[in-house]
Amino acid sequence: MDTLLALNNIIDKNSNGDGIHPTAVEGLTCLKTSMAGIRMPSIYTPSVCIITQGRKRVLLGDRVYDYAPSQFLAASFTLPVIGEVSEASVDTPYLCLQIDLNPTILAEILTQSRIEPEYPEQNINAMFVGDTDSSLLNAVLHLARLLDAHEDVDYLAPLFLREVHYRLITGPYGARIVQIAQTGSYMQRIASAVQAMKENLIQPLAVPELASLANMSASSFHYHFKQVMRMSPLQYQKRLRLMEARRIMLTEQVDAAKAAYRVGYESSSQFSRDYSKLFGNPPVRDIQMINHGSYG
């Protein structure tokens, strides 16, 4: 059976309806959607997403990433994006496998092997689309087949996850993947600032302090942050705040004013304006639409 088709069948089998489906293998998630055209803001974590059926478009800042079967989307950071499945139907739903990227595994492979990829410092981005090759697809299939062999997960999953990371490093996009783990790269230095922003979400943004964490001047930090993330530090923080507020309202049944305050907004009206601009509807209506399934 064709590798892509085999993966497609495994994802479909382990996706009970539309949505995001965690699996028995830690770091492996199945995604299924039967409706196209819905723009959904979400948070991407460092991961690789491989489509086996359908197509998807992801917007990060001012850049658009389209990908389809035989391609993967790689995210290097925690990224506030807008995703839109562009091709899907009830008969042929969008199917995707997401594999978390582990910087520790990447660093161990680089340390223990003789792999010496180049580390480009120019034109790097926190997200990119690449073409899958047979070596990577076979490694992913080894991992995915554990979903039909739960008794083997504890022993084999760490080995197969390591194999997937190894194939990514040794593949044509290896230099971009290892940026996630390479100490001292722009990616790693910006990652330290991103982590601080996530941990101190309600605090006012202080670019000089973030630049210091990244061991850069304020102007250099702002420039490289925007090159990598496709948005300014202020835009990034705003998106993180709005998405966290949305999560709070959905999961804790908190009203908009309280959610706004908890993520650092001092003005409810400003929160509502920013929220409407990102999500397309004011907070109350947006949450009502999600709860009533109006987004599909």
C-alpha positions in Angstrom: 0.0 0.0 0.0 1.2 3.5 -0.8 2.8 5.2 2.3 0.6 8.3 2.0 -2.5 6.2 1.6 -1.6 4.1 4.6 -1.1 7.2 6.8 -4.4 8.5 5.5 -6.2 5.4 6.6 -4.6 5.5 10.1 -5.5 9.2 10.6 -9.1 8.6 9.5 -9.4 5.5 11.8 -8.1 7.4 14.8 -10.3 10.6 14.2 -13.7 10.2 15.8 -15.4 13.0 13.9 -14.1 16.4 13.0 -11.6 18.0 15.3 -8.2 17.6 17.0 -7.6 14.1 18.3 -4.7 13.4 20.7 -3.4 9.8 20.5 -1.9 7.2 22.7 1.5 8.3 21.4 2.7 11.4 23.2 3.4 14.2 20.7 1.3 12.6 17.9 -2.1 14.2 17.0 -4.6 13.4 14.3 -6.7 16.2 12.7 -9.8 15.9 10.6 -12.1 18.5 9.1 -15.0 18.0 6.7 -15.7 21.6 6.0 -13.6 24.1 4.0 -13.4 27.8 4.1 -13.6 28.5 7.9 -10.8 30.8 9.2 -9.8 29.8 12.7 -7.1 31.6 14.8 -5.1 29.1 16.8 -1.8 28.6 18.5 0.8 26.4 16.8 3.5 24.8 18.9 6.9 23.6 17.5 5.8 20.8 15.3 5.6 19.3 11.8 2.2 18.8 10.2 1.8 16.3 7.3 -1.3 16.5 5.2 -2.5 13.2 3.6 -5.8 14.5 2.2 -7.2 18.0 1.4 -5.4 21.3 1.5 -4.8 24.0 4.1 -3.7 27.7 4.2 -2.0 29.2 7.2 -1.5 32.9 7.8 1.4 34.0 10.0 1.6 37.8 10.1 1.9 39.0 6.6 2.9 35.7 5.0 0.7 32.9 3.6 1.6 29.2 3.7 -0.3 26.8 1.5 0.3 23.1 1.7 -1.1 19.8 0.4 -0.5 16.1 0.4 3.2 15.2 0.0 4.1 18.4 1.8 4.6 19.4 5.5 4.4 22.6 7.4 7.0 23.1 10.1 6.6 25.5 13.0 9.6 26.4 15.1 8.0 28.5 17.9 4.7 29.0 19.7 3.0 30.9 16.9 -0.4 32.7 16.8 -1.7 31.9 13.3 -4.9 31.9 11.3 -5.6 28.5 9.7 -8.1 27.8 6.9 -8.7 24.4 5.4 -9.1 25.2 1.7 -10.1 21.8 0.4 -12.3 19.3 2.3 -15.7 17.7 2.1 -17.7 15.1 4.0 -16.7 12.4 1.5 -13.0 13.5 1.3 -12.2 15.3 4.6 -9.0 17.1 5.3 -6.7 14.7 7.2 -3.4 15.7 8.9 -0.9 14.2 11.3 0.9 16.6 13.7 4.2 15.6 15.3 5.6 17.7 18.1 9.3 18.8 17.6 11.5 18.2 20.6 14.6 20.4 20.8 16.2 18.0 23.3 15.9 15.1 20.8 17.3 17.3 18.0 20.2 18.4 20.2 21.0 14.8 21.2 21.0 13.6 17.6 23.3 16.5 16.6 25.7 15.8 19.5 25.8 12.0 19.1 26.1 11.9 15.3 28.5 13.4 12.8 25.9 15.5 11.1 27.1 19.0 10.5 24.4 21.0 8.7 24.9 24.6 7.9 23.2 27.2 10.0 21.8 30.0 7.8 21.4 33.3 9.6 19.6 35.1 6.8 16.1 34.7 5.5 15.1 32.4 8.4 11.4 32.1 9.4 9.5 30.5 12.2 7.5 28.6 9.8 8.0 27.0 6.4 6.5 24.5 3.9 8.6 21.6 2.7 8.2 18.5 0.4 8.1 15.1 2.1 10.4 12.4 0.9 10.2 8.6 1.2 12.6 8.4 4.1 10.5 10.9 6.2 7.2 9.4 5.2 8.4 5.9 6.1 9.6 7.1 9.5 6.2 8.8 10.2 4.4 5.6 9.1 6.4 3.6 11.6 5.3 6.0 14.4 1.7 6.1 13.2 1.3 2.3 13.1 1.8 2.2 16.8 -1.8 3.5 17.1 -2.8 0.0 16.1 -0.4 -1.6 18.5 -0.8 0.1 21.9 1.2 -2.6 23.7 4.3 -1.4 21.8 3.9 2.3 22.4 6.0 2.6 25.6 9.0 0.9 24.1 8.9 1.8 20.4 7.4 5.4 20.4 10.6 7.1 21.7 12.6 5.2 19.1 10.3 6.1 16.2 10.0 9.7 17.3 13.8 9.9 17.3 13.8 8.4 13.8 11.4 11.1 12.6 13.6 13.8 14.1 16.7 12.2 12.5 15.0 12.1 9.0 14.1 15.8 9.4 17.6 16.7 10.3 19.2 14.7 7.5 16.7 15.7 4.9 16.8 18.7 2.5 15.4 21.0 5.2 17.8 19.9 8.0 19.5 23.2 8.3 16.2 24.9 9.0 15.1 22.3 11.5 18.2 22.3 13.6 17.8 26.1 14.1 15.3 25.0 16.8 18.0 23.3 18.8 21.2 25.3 17.9 22.4 27.3 20.8 23.3 30.9 19.8 21.3 30.9 16.6 18.8 33.8 16.0 16.1 31.2 16.4 17.3 30.2 19.9 17.9 33.7 21.0 14.5 34.9 19.9 13.0 31.7 21.5 14.2 32.9 24.9 12.4 36.2 24.5 9.2 34.4 23.3 9.3 32.2 26.3 9.5 35.2 28.6 6.5 36.8 26.8 4.4 33.7 27.3 5.3 33.4 31.0 4.6 37.1 31.6 1.6 37.6 29.4 -0.1 40.3 31.5 3.1 42.4 31.8 3.6 45.5 29.6 5.9 44.8 26.7 9.5 46.0 27.3 11.5 45.5 24.1 14.8 46.5 25.6 14.4 43.8 28.3 13.4 41.2 25.7 16.4 42.2 23.5 18.7 41.8 26.5 17.3 38.2 27.0 18.1 37.6 23.4 21.5 39.1 23.7 20.8 41.7 21.0 20.4 45.4 20.8 16.8 46.7 20.8 16.9 47.6 17.1 18.5 44.3 16.1 16.0 42.3 18.2 13.0 44.1 16.7 14.4 43.5 13.2 15.2 39.9 13.6 12.0 39.1 15.6 9.9 40.5 12.7 12.0 38.6 10.1 11.5 35.3 11.9 7.9 35.8 13.2 6.5 37.9 10.4 5.1 40.3 13.0 6.4 42.8 15.5 6.9 41.8 19.2 3.9 44.0 20.1 1.7 42.3 17.5 2.9 38.9 18.7 2.0 39.7 22.3 -1.4 41.0 21.4 -2.3 37.9 19.5 -1.1 35.7 22.4 -3.2 37.7 24.8 -6.4 37.6 22.6 -6.1 33.8 22.0 -5.5 33.2 25.7 -8.6 35.4 26.5 -10.6 33.3 24.1 -9.5 30.1 25.7 -10.4 31.4 29.2 -13.9 32.4 28.0 -14.5 29.1 26.4 -13.1 26.8 29.1 -13.8 28.7 32.3 -17.1 30.5 31.3 -15.6 33.9 32.2 -17.1 37.0 30.8 -15.2 39.2 28.3 -14.3 42.0 30.8 -12.7 39.5 33.3 -10.9 37.6 30.5 -9.5 40.9 29.2 -8.2 41.9 32.6 -6.6 38.5 33.1 -4.5 38.8 29.9 -3.3 42.3 30.6 -5.9 44.6 29.0 -6.9 47.7 31.0 -9.6 48.8 28.6 -12.6 46.5 27.8 -13.5 48.6 24.8 -9.9 48.2 23.4 -10.1 44.5 24.1 -13.3 44.2 22.2 -12.0 46.1 19.2 -8.8 44.0 19.0 -10.8 40.8 19.5 -13.2 41.7 16.7 -10.4 42.5 14.3 -8.7 39.1 14.9 -11.6 36.8 15.3 -14.2 38.5 13.1 -16.8 39.0 15.8 -17.0 40.7 19.2 -16.2 38.4 22.2 -19.8 37.5 23.2 -20.9 36.7 19.7 -17.8 34.7 18.9 -18.1 32.5 21.9 -21.8 32.0 21.3 -21.1 30.9 17.7 -18.5 28.4 18.9 -20.7 27.0 21.6 -23.6 26.6 19.2 -21.5 25.0 16.5 -21.9 27.9 14.0 -18.2 27.5 13.0 -18.9 23.9 11.9 
